[in-house]
Amino acid sequence: MGDKSTLSVRLKLLDWGNISGADADLSMMLMNSVVPTADPDLRAGTRADALIGYNYQLTQAALIGVEVGVPVYQDLDGPQLETDLTMQLGLQYEF
């Protein structure tokens, strides 16, 4: 790889809860019809992502990096969209 590049591996854990609070318009919609995507009690979930990254030093002060990951575990409450792939591209400049 040389002195200008690095590889990284990491595990990212996410855990989120249901939505708290109330919206009068949303409450009326839930009472009048069956809309599971509007139910605040079906928003929680847990996910673990495995990621691999590559960084390259462009100049003494600039670094570019890319990181790609896939979920290795997902447990979602209700009708939520799953994650298939995550990607991050970044440029870091030191001054």
C-alpha angles and dihedrals in degrees: 000000000000132000094299101060139055138186125215136191125192144163117226119200121198128184123172134174137220122285114271126207131044140266115199093211092050092047091054091049091052092049093050101044145011106262108155093181090063095053109110090203091065099060104086125105150149128224137175119199128195110211137186123195140190126200128189126191107226097181137348089279104029131073129178122199142179128193127187127188144174129202114255093183133022129173112173128179115225130343100336126146115254122230116241102175139000126201133180127188120187145173119207122195124187120207 
